[in-house]
Amino acid sequence: MSTNNVVLETAIIGFTPKRGKVRDIYDFGDSLLLVSSDRISAFDWILPSGIPDKGKVLNQMAAFWFDKLGVRNHVLTTDVSQIPFPSGVDLSIFAGRSTLAKKCKTVPIECVTRGYLTGSGWKEYRETGEVCGIKLPSGLRESERLPEPIFTPSTKAESGHDINITFDEVVKTTGLETAKLLREKSLEIFSRGCEYALKHGIIIADTKFEFGFLGDELLLIDEVLTPDSSRFWSLENYEVGRSQLSFDKQFVRDWLTKSGWDKNSPPPKLPDDIVEKTREKYLEAFKILTGLVVA
């Protein structure tokens, strides 16, 4: 289904996709086809309005990072001409928003990594002085850079909120060796991504990674360092002690909060100007970080 160039759902005859908040996932046997739609969610609801080009930004930015970081990952190809679609599929719907990926056994942990104190981490710190069981120095302010990045995992919820957990709880789920590897890889990838982004004027405040096993090998999967999985801040406008403007769906969250919506009933349609402002933020982040234009 598409409206005004917005792709809210995709379809392939003979396949029943698993639909997440953003992605349509097709099982191709030995591989998975991940299609990033233009759906947008907020407060655990998928909104009736999509954001034009959002899916292409997410897919192409993730592809950029997978290549840039040089980390073993699940990507087989993002070239639709190389994806084994059944005959008769309109490739124009899938172009730019599709990734053919290796089928992995997903590790059921959200590998959240933080370099700055914000979001749920800021809330937890104010209450306990800790984030996910990690004791932090006293006196830190909102949006302040941490002495060093921290690994603050959470549960991987099928619906609703993920819940922050301690490293010890990760160990109970995955075993000590895998837990250590998840932490090591997350911090390493985060640091490398932050270093690159900072040179281009963007602070990556925090992000989440996902990993999966292909046999005995741990691979980076899903998406990496996108506006949906990360907080991107402008280095030029950064100021400690307050919340920061983000290159993400902040316009959407702000509008919904002010709209009077109760967050318990189906959400309202977004005004055109909010859709366009959000689209511009996604495209701006893509251009700044990659130097490319969305195809």
VORORO-60200 format. One record per residue (C-alpha): residue in one letter; z, x, y. Coordinates in Angstrom, 3 decimals. Layout:
<pts>
(pt A; (Z; X; Y)) ...
</pts>
This chain:
<pts>
(pt M; (0.000; 0.000; 0.000)) (pt S; (-0.952; 1.438; 3.375)) (pt T; (-0.795; -0.024; 6.854)) (pt N; (-2.240; 1.704; 9.904)) (pt N; (-2.681; 4.945; 7.919)) (pt V; (0.857; 4.720; 6.578)) (pt V; (1.087; 5.220; 2.813)) (pt L; (4.160; 3.362; 1.593)) (pt E; (3.268; 3.298; -2.104)) (pt T; (0.633; 4.798; -4.354)) (pt A; (-0.825; 3.528; -7.603)) (pt I; (-2.785; 4.968; -10.519)) (pt I; (-4.141; 2.515; -13.097)) (pt G; (-2.438; 3.034; -16.447)) (pt F; (0.647; 4.738; -14.975)) (pt T; (4.008; 3.355; -13.885)) (pt P; (5.504; 5.750; -11.360)) (pt K; (9.168; 6.384; -10.832)) (pt R; (9.734; 5.716; -7.149)) (pt G; (12.397; 7.613; -5.240)) (pt K; (13.268; 7.158; -1.597)) (pt V; (10.152; 9.103; -0.629)) (pt R; (8.289; 10.283; -3.727)) (pt D; (6.227; 8.508; -6.343)) (pt I; (6.479; 10.503; -9.574)) (pt Y; (3.843; 10.198; -12.301)) (pt D; (4.340; 11.585; -15.801)) (pt F; (1.190; 13.466; -16.834)) (pt G; (2.603; 14.618; -20.161)) (pt D; (3.251; 18.355; -19.796)) (pt S; (3.395; 18.074; -16.002)) (pt L; (4.541; 15.745; -13.241)) (pt L; (2.562; 14.518; -10.264)) (pt L; (4.818; 14.305; -7.200)) (pt V; (3.361; 12.242; -4.370)) (pt S; (5.140; 12.232; -1.010)) (pt S; (4.759; 8.824; 0.602)) (pt D; (5.390; 7.984; 4.246)) (pt R; (8.514; 6.008; 3.351)) (pt I; (11.617; 6.792; 5.351)) (pt S; (15.220; 6.026; 4.491)) (pt A; (18.379; 5.820; 6.532)) (pt F; (21.939; 4.850; 5.645)) (pt D; (20.872; 4.591; 1.970)) (pt W; (18.158; 2.017; 2.716)) (pt I; (14.402; 2.466; 2.480)) (pt L; (13.064; 1.065; 5.733)) (pt P; (10.170; -1.416; 5.914)) (pt S; (8.353; 0.852; 8.378)) (pt G; (6.795; 4.145; 7.345)) (pt I; (6.126; 7.238; 9.465)) (pt P; (2.439; 8.249; 9.545)) (pt D; (1.807; 11.761; 8.161)) (pt K; (5.435; 12.200; 7.087)) (pt G; (4.558; 12.588; 3.409)) (pt K; (1.895; 15.159; 4.212)) (pt V; (4.351; 17.135; 6.342)) (pt L; (6.933; 17.176; 3.553)) (pt N; (4.464; 18.156; 0.832)) (pt Q; (2.646; 20.801; 2.841)) (pt M; (5.794; 22.307; 4.335)) (pt A; (7.357; 22.590; 0.885)) (pt A; (4.154; 24.236; -0.383)) (pt F; (4.333; 26.699; 2.529)) (pt W; (7.909; 27.664; 1.693)) (pt F; (7.343; 27.894; -2.047)) (pt D; (4.600; 30.402; -1.306)) (pt K; (6.425; 32.221; 1.496)) (pt L; (9.710; 32.665; -0.381)) (pt G; (8.093; 34.041; -3.531)) (pt V; (10.735; 32.389; -5.719)) (pt R; (9.883; 31.199; -9.217)) (pt N; (9.196; 27.483; -8.809)) (pt H; (7.659; 24.425; -10.413)) (pt V; (4.381; 24.228; -8.447)) (pt L; (1.140; 24.269; -10.432)) (pt T; (-1.215; 23.179; -7.645)) (pt T; (-1.398; 21.094; -4.477)) (pt D; (-5.212; 20.938; -4.579)) (pt V; (-6.137; 17.378; -5.565)) (pt S; (-9.457; 18.605; -6.978)) (pt Q; (-7.454; 20.624; -9.529)) (pt I; (-5.138; 17.743; -10.498)) (pt P; (-6.179; 15.823; -13.652)) (pt F; (-6.441; 12.372; -12.106)) (pt P; (-8.003; 9.625; -14.209)) (pt S; (-11.559; 8.778; -13.206)) (pt G; (-11.930; 6.287; -10.385)) (pt V; (-8.858; 7.347; -8.397)) (pt D; (-9.372; 7.465; -4.626)) (pt L; (-8.383; 11.070; -3.963)) (pt S; (-8.238; 10.514; -0.202)) (pt I; (-4.949; 8.621; -0.678)) (pt F; (-3.416; 11.567; -2.556)) (pt A; (-4.902; 14.497; -0.631)) (pt G; (-2.361; 16.557; 1.300)) (pt R; (0.639; 14.713; -0.140)) (pt S; (0.453; 15.619; -3.848)) (pt T; (1.928; 18.397; -5.974)) (pt L; (1.273; 18.906; -9.660)) (pt A; (4.471; 20.432; -11.025)) (pt K; (5.821; 21.907; -14.224)) (pt K; (8.068; 19.482; -16.066)) (pt C; (11.595; 20.907; -15.975)) (pt K; (15.023; 19.802; -17.088)) (pt T; (16.664; 19.066; -13.748)) (pt V; (20.113; 20.507; -13.065)) (pt P; (22.199; 17.483; -11.941)) (pt I; (23.614; 19.222; -8.859)) (pt E; (22.526; 19.124; -5.209)) (pt C; (22.748; 22.763; -4.144)) (pt V; (23.762; 22.246; -0.532)) (pt T; (23.974; 25.436; 1.504)) (pt R; (25.406; 25.580; 5.022)) (pt G; (25.162; 28.130; 7.798)) (pt Y; (26.637; 25.949; 10.542)) (pt L; (29.465; 23.448; 10.724)) (pt T; (27.984; 19.977; 11.068)) (pt G; (27.570; 16.630; 9.320)) (pt S; (29.911; 15.870; 6.420)) (pt G; (31.041; 19.499; 6.450)) (pt W; (32.304; 19.148; 10.026)) (pt K; (34.067; 15.906; 9.114)) (pt E; (35.770; 17.479; 6.089)) (pt Y; (36.725; 20.608; 8.030)) (pt R; (38.479; 18.570; 10.740)) (pt E; (40.501; 16.768; 8.076)) (pt T; (41.370; 19.668; 5.749)) (pt G; (40.209; 22.976; 7.221)) (pt E; (37.968; 23.319; 4.181)) (pt V; (34.470; 22.381; 3.025)) (pt C; (34.073; 21.703; -0.709)) (pt G; (37.217; 23.675; -1.455)) (pt I; (36.183; 26.661; 0.681)) (pt K; (38.830; 27.579; 3.248)) (pt L; (37.303; 28.285; 6.654)) (pt P; (38.783; 30.008; 9.720)) (pt S; (40.777; 27.740; 12.021)) (pt G; (39.486; 26.795; 15.450)) (pt L; (35.817; 26.390; 14.577)) (pt R; (33.881; 23.955; 16.738)) (pt E; (31.167; 21.454; 15.918)) (pt S; (27.789; 23.102; 15.246)) (pt E; (29.356; 26.567; 15.229)) (pt R; (27.750; 29.243; 13.095)) (pt L; (29.868; 30.067; 10.057)) (pt P; (31.000; 33.667; 9.424)) (pt E; (28.590; 33.606; 6.479)) (pt P; (26.595; 30.868; 4.720)) (pt I; (28.534; 28.852; 2.147)) (pt F; (27.523; 27.050; -1.043)) (pt T; (28.824; 23.483; -0.856)) (pt P; (27.378; 21.516; -3.771)) (pt S; (27.362; 17.785; -4.250)) (pt T; (26.658; 15.276; -6.979)) (pt K; (23.075; 14.138; -7.414)) (pt A; (23.273; 10.364; -7.017)) (pt E; (20.423; 8.109; -8.168)) (pt S; (21.429; 5.721; -5.390)) (pt G; (24.018; 5.679; -2.635)) (pt H; (25.771; 8.732; -1.279)) (pt D; (26.026; 12.122; -2.909)) (pt I; (29.650; 13.291; -3.129)) (pt N; (30.743; 16.795; -2.134)) (pt I; (32.278; 18.738; -5.030)) (pt T; (33.895; 22.146; -5.523)) (pt F; (32.375; 25.113; -7.315)) (pt D; (34.833; 24.566; -10.158)) (pt E; (33.420; 21.072; -10.631)) (pt V; (29.910; 22.542; -10.819)) (pt V; (31.173; 24.882; -13.552)) (pt K; (32.430; 21.863; -15.527)) (pt T; (28.957; 20.310; -15.318)) (pt T; (26.688; 23.308; -15.868)) (pt G; (28.827; 26.100; -17.309)) (pt L; (29.960; 29.226; -15.459)) (pt E; (26.807; 31.298; -15.865)) (pt T; (24.486; 28.579; -14.532)) (pt A; (26.900; 27.691; -11.706)) (pt K; (26.981; 31.318; -10.547)) (pt L; (23.185; 31.505; -10.716)) (pt L; (22.807; 28.304; -8.687)) (pt R; (25.118; 29.653; -5.999)) (pt E; (23.465; 33.068; -5.925)) (pt K; (19.919; 31.683; -5.752)) (pt S; (20.810; 29.031; -3.152)) (pt L; (22.433; 31.519; -0.782)) (pt E; (19.622; 34.031; -1.250)) (pt I; (16.834; 31.514; -0.571)) (pt F; (18.728; 29.993; 2.348)) (pt S; (19.255; 33.366; 4.014)) (pt R; (15.608; 34.303; 3.680)) (pt G; (14.434; 30.961; 5.016)) (pt C; (16.868; 31.092; 7.945)) (pt E; (15.758; 34.588; 8.892)) (pt Y; (12.119; 33.527; 9.051)) (pt A; (12.827; 30.243; 10.886)) (pt L; (15.034; 31.913; 13.494)) (pt K; (12.184; 34.237; 14.445)) (pt H; (10.149; 31.103; 15.141)) (pt G; (12.790; 29.408; 17.280)) (pt I; (14.341; 27.092; 14.700)) (pt I; (17.887; 27.167; 13.342)) (pt I; (18.250; 25.861; 9.795)) (pt A; (21.798; 24.537; 9.978)) (pt D; (21.989; 23.453; 6.360)) (pt T; (19.783; 22.403; 3.499)) (pt K; (19.790; 21.299; -0.109)) (pt F; (17.959; 22.863; -3.011)) (pt E; (17.296; 21.540; -6.475)) (pt F; (16.728; 23.579; -9.605)) (pt G; (15.495; 22.903; -13.095)) (pt F; (15.151; 24.789; -16.348)) (pt L; (11.821; 25.459; -18.010)) (pt G; (13.043; 26.799; -21.304)) (pt D; (15.628; 29.414; -20.328)) (pt E; (14.126; 30.060; -16.889)) (pt L; (15.694; 28.548; -13.770)) (pt L; (13.052; 27.310; -11.324)) (pt L; (13.266; 26.015; -7.756)) (pt I; (11.986; 22.426; -7.828)) (pt D; (11.545; 19.242; -5.786)) (pt E; (11.148; 20.238; -2.122)) (pt V; (12.338; 23.212; -0.125)) (pt L; (13.364; 23.580; 3.520)) (pt T; (11.733; 20.394; 4.814)) (pt P; (12.971; 18.074; 7.595)) (pt D; (14.110; 15.629; 4.899)) (pt S; (16.216; 18.182; 3.008)) (pt S; (17.412; 20.273; 5.967)) (pt R; (18.760; 20.131; 9.479)) (pt F; (16.386; 21.930; 11.849)) (pt W; (17.696; 22.650; 15.342)) (pt S; (15.967; 24.132; 18.360)) (pt L; (17.273; 27.645; 19.017)) (pt E; (16.453; 27.269; 22.705)) (pt N; (18.596; 24.125; 23.081)) (pt Y; (21.418; 25.147; 20.750)) (pt E; (24.935; 24.829; 22.161)) (pt V; (28.206; 25.084; 20.252)) (pt G; (30.711; 22.232; 20.570)) (pt R; (28.378; 19.254; 20.333)) (pt S; (25.863; 17.638; 18.004)) (pt Q; (22.343; 19.044; 18.199)) (pt L; (18.923; 17.474; 18.538)) (pt S; (17.199; 17.656; 15.157)) (pt F; (13.590; 17.810; 13.999)) (pt D; (14.045; 14.878; 11.655)) (pt K; (14.756; 11.136; 11.611)) (pt Q; (17.413; 11.253; 14.302)) (pt F; (15.464; 8.792; 16.472)) (pt V; (15.490; 6.362; 13.549)) (pt R; (19.226; 6.692; 12.872)) (pt D; (20.053; 6.332; 16.579)) (pt W; (17.888; 3.246; 17.002)) (pt L; (19.285; 1.583; 13.874)) (pt T; (22.853; 2.284; 15.000)) (pt K; (22.199; 0.658; 18.384)) (pt S; (20.149; -2.235; 16.974)) (pt G; (23.121; -4.222; 15.708)) (pt W; (21.992; -3.943; 12.087)) (pt D; (25.030; -4.240; 9.797)) (pt K; (23.755; -1.633; 7.269)) (pt N; (24.526; -4.091; 4.451)) (pt S; (21.441; -6.323; 4.690)) (pt P; (17.735; -5.420; 4.616)) (pt P; (16.973; -3.208; 7.628)) (pt P; (14.767; -4.261; 10.545)) (pt K; (11.263; -3.007; 11.251)) (pt L; (11.156; 0.014; 13.550)) (pt P; (9.578; -0.280; 17.010)) (pt D; (6.270; 1.556; 17.441)) (pt D; (7.730; 4.065; 19.900)) (pt I; (10.486; 5.095; 17.462)) (pt V; (7.903; 5.531; 14.699)) (pt E; (5.735; 7.683; 16.955)) (pt K; (8.634; 9.822; 18.249)) (pt T; (9.774; 10.477; 14.691)) (pt R; (6.237; 11.362; 13.602)) (pt E; (5.960; 13.816; 16.496)) (pt K; (9.208; 15.559; 15.469)) (pt Y; (8.015; 16.057; 11.894)) (pt L; (4.646; 17.379; 13.063)) (pt E; (6.285; 19.641; 15.636)) (pt A; (8.583; 21.222; 13.061)) (pt F; (5.627; 21.792; 10.747)) (pt K; (3.538; 23.461; 13.455)) (pt I; (6.381; 25.694; 14.675)) (pt L; (7.342; 26.942; 11.217)) (pt T; (3.945; 27.260; 9.567)) (pt G; (1.590; 27.818; 12.498)) (pt L; (-0.679; 25.250; 10.816)) (pt V; (-1.827; 21.715; 11.482)) (pt V; (-1.217; 19.048; 8.839)) (pt A; (-4.359; 18.487; 6.788)) 
</pts>
